Amino acid sequence: MSLFSRIFNRQPDPKEEIRPLWHRLVGLARDPAWYAECGVADTLEGRFDILSTMVALAMLRFEQDPATIPSSARLTELFVEDMEGQLREAGIGDPTVGKKVGNLVSALGGRTGALRESLAEGDAALAAAMERNVTFIEGGSPECVARKVKNLAVVMTGMPYEHLLDAELQL
């Protein structure tokens, strides 16, 4: 939406409906348990890995109900906005921000596909997917991350769409 449209259009931004969920997903990704209990690396890469996993789980939940597919696009828009802001804050300049954001969105797509497949295949496949897609410290536990991801996927799957939008999620 252009600046002109935002100023003069009285329609609410459709992303606002999904913003509480976005903030909740960011909060879940910051939960110290990922880092302290499971051994996810407490680095930019490790934090991105968990955040993109949380977003991917929400996107998979949206796939269950075709009426909620627009929410997936809006969630992706918020993801892009946040990643672009984070890169700029880190001092990444304009010439490379677009390419880096594109790479991050591609990683999100890959993570979504890996989760879709591994959740359907079972616990061992999910742990293997976490090992490939999450940055761990030495001795980190892909099985621990897989357990938490599976639990959250089960919660999201059983949750009515409206409750998901209201960000009523717990690890």
N, C-alpha and C positions, 0 to 999 in steps of 0.2 A: 504494500500500500504506500503510495507516495506521500510526501510531507503535506502537499496541498490537500489530498484526500483526507488525511488524518485531521487536519485543522478544520475543514469544512464539512466533513461527513459525520453525521451524528450516530452512525451505526457503531456499536461496540466492536473492538478488534476481536475477531473469532479466536485468537490465541488466548485471550483472557480466560476463556472457559477452562483451558487446560493448565493454566499457570499454577494453581494450587498443587496439581499432581507433579508438575515439574519441580517445584520447590521441595515436595516430599521426596521425590526420587533423589534429588541432590542431597537432602538430609540423610537418606538411607545410605547413600554412597559414602558419606562422611562418618558413618557409624564406626567407632574405634574397633569394634569386634573384627571387622575385615582385616585390619592391620595387626592387632594384638593377638587375636585367637587364631586366625587363619594364615598369618604370615604374608599377606599381600604387602608388596613394597609400598611404603608410605612416601611415594615420590609422585611427580606429575604423571608419569606413565601408569603407575599402579592406581592412582586415583581416577585417571581417565578410564582405565580398564573397568573399574567397578561402576563408575557412572554410566558408561556406555552399556554395561550389562544390565543395569537397572532400566535404562531407557529401552533397550531391546526387549526386556520382559514385558514392559507396558505395551510396546508395539505388537508383540505376539498376542497379548490379550485383546488388543483392538481387532486383530485379524479374525477372532472368533465370531464377531458380530459385524457383518458388512456395513451396518448403519454407523458404526463407530470408526470406519476407515479414515474419514476426514480428521479425526483426532490424531491419528498417526502422523499425518502431514503437519499438523500444527505443533505436535511434540517435536518433530524433526526441525521445524523452524526455530523453536525455542532453543534446541540443542545447538543449532548453527549460530544463533545470536550469542549464546553464552560462550561457545568456543571461540568465536571471533573476538569477543570482548576480552577473554582470557589471553589470547595471543597478543592482542594489542597492548594489554597491560604488561605483558612480559617483554614488550619492546620489539615485537615482530612488526616490520614495516609493511606498508600497503602493497608493494610489489609481490610479496610472498604470502600474504594472509589468505587470499583466495585459494591458492594451491594447497596450503596447509589445512584449511578448513575442508576442502574437498577430500583430502586424505583422511581426515578424521571422520567425515560422513561415510566414506568408503569402509573404514574400520567398523563403524556402527552397523553398516549393512552386512558386513562379514560376520560380525558378532551375532546379529539377529539370525542369520542363516544357520550358524553353528549351534545356537541355542535351540532353534526350531527342530533341527535334526537330533541333537543329543538328548533333549528332553523326551522325545518320542522313543529313543533307543534305550534309555535306562541310566542308572546311576553311574556305571563304569564309563559309559560314553560321555556323560555330563562332566565327570571328573577329568577325563582326557581333554575335553573341550576347554575346560577351565585352565588346565595346564598349558594349553597352546595359546590361550587368549588373555591370560592375566599375568602380570609381572609379579613375581614372588621374591621374597628374600630367601636366603639359604635356609632350608628346612621348612619352607612354607607348605601349606597343605591344600592342594587342589580339591581334595575330598571335602574339606571343611567349607570351602567356597561353594562347591557343588551342592552340599546339603542346604546351605542358606539360600542359594539360588532356587533350588527345587522347592523349598518351603514357600518362598515368596511367589513362585510361579503358581503353586497350588492355591495360595491365598487369592492371587489376582484372578485365577480362572474361576473360582467360586464366588467372586465378588460382583455384585451388580454394577453395571457401568457407572451409574450415578455416584455410587460409593467410591469407586475408583477415582472419578473426577474430584470428589471431595477430599481425596488424599487420605483415606482411612486405611493406611497400610502400616503394618508392623512387621519387623523382621522376626 
